[in-house]
Amino acid sequence: DLELVLDHGKVTLAVDGQEMVDHDFDRPINGLVGLGAKRATVQFDNLHLDKTDPTVIPPDDFTYPFFEDFDDGAADRLEVVSGSGEVNGSGQYEISPLFGTTPISMVSPRDTVPDQLTMTAAMTIPSGGTGFYHGMLIFDYQAIDDFKFAGGWAGKNEWRIGHVNASQWVVDARVENNVDLDTPYDLELVLDHGKVTLAVDGQEMVDHDFDRPINGLVGLGAKRATVQFDNLLISDALPQFPIVEDFDDGNADRLEVVSGSGEVNESGRYEVAPFLGNPPIALFTLDGPIPEQLAIRTGMQLPSGGTGFHHGFVIFDYQSVVNYKFAGGWDGKNEWRIGHRDGSNWITDACFEDEIGIEAFYNLDVVLNGGQATLIVNGKTMTTHDFSQPLDGSIGLGTKRSVARFDNIVVTNMAV
């Protein structure tokens, strides 16, 4: 059932009560109406013309974030516009060419997307199928021969960002890296106004700036291949990781002091210190939950002056000012420690003895994996401890009674 609505210069096409596509010709439309085809035989019935208000049924409310794992055997929000697409016996959404067509499935309802969007999905290119091996996330979809893509080509071992213009598949950016068959890859596509970034398994692979707004639809596709997708997530927010902070601008935009003091010093390093007897705690401001895997990297220096105590650490699983975990170094004991604070008690859960120098600059990596925390210093694993519980509290920087300086912070949602 087709419904065509002409509203001054705007044209809207609905199919079976669902709005499919619209366009504004930006001028009055007063010509005759009728029925037709390009080179096909078509049959019509129940033709009705009405100059009253249109009866287009709006699509169901669509809210971000949108998630689909296909576990119920259905792909409720995916609409096949070319080729075939269905949930297979393994609970994956599988697309394939059909009669030589490019397989494309779009996320409905059909509408523009925001200027900033994050799209993630697990993608597997199976070894069977058509003999072609590639798969992609589709964005800025305007028509079957006018869209952009980001994905992997197994035959070339390339990850690409590009666009389709009529019959031309144009690669705008590419990078050589393994694209293996029968291997699930976690893809993350970030649209930030005109800039597009594709990350694979947490590693940024390729980016391109189209230098104009990208507001077309998003979906899943291939050129001539069979591809399987799972765990599709679409968010209207940019990913909160990685966090990168070098304090070169004199600001600590992502750190919030909740106890003691913390500020960027004249050397361009973030310095924390006790204040009125309170241990310094500065936490990262995050927009979402802490992932199960997290890596916190920072440079740390224990200055010779200050309070007379010399230690510093990365804070994780922060619940309150007297309930959090830490990983760092104590100069007075020459110990690298992982521990936790419980009220007034500072408990060491694991430690390793090694010389710690005053004024020396150490590169710390604190890696969280499920309930396990590992402390790596200058590339050497010092100690690890399994807390046997999720470490999903906030993260930050701090000391017990010392002044400490931090710099070159990188927080990622994948283990180092």
Secondary structure, 3 states (H helix, E strand, C coil): CEEEEEECCEEEEEECCEEEEEEECCCCCCCCCCCCCCCCCCCCCCCCCCCCCCCCCCCCCCCCCEEECCCCCCCCCEEEEECEEEECCCCCEEEECECCECCEEEECCCCCCCCEEEEEEEEECCCCCCCCCEEEEEEEEEECCEEEEEEEECCCCEEEEEEEECCEEEEEEEEECCCCCCCCEEEEEEEECCEEEEEECCEEEEEEECCCCCCCEEEEECCCCCEEEEEEEEECCCCCCCEEECCCCCCCCCEEEEECEEEECCCCCEEEECECCECCEEEECCCCCCCCEEEEEEEEECCCCCCCCCEEEEEEEEEECCEEEEEEEECCCCEEEEEEEECCEEEEEEEEECCCCCCCEEEEEEEEECCEEEEEECCEEEEEEECCCCCCCEEEEECCCCCEEEEEEEEECCCC
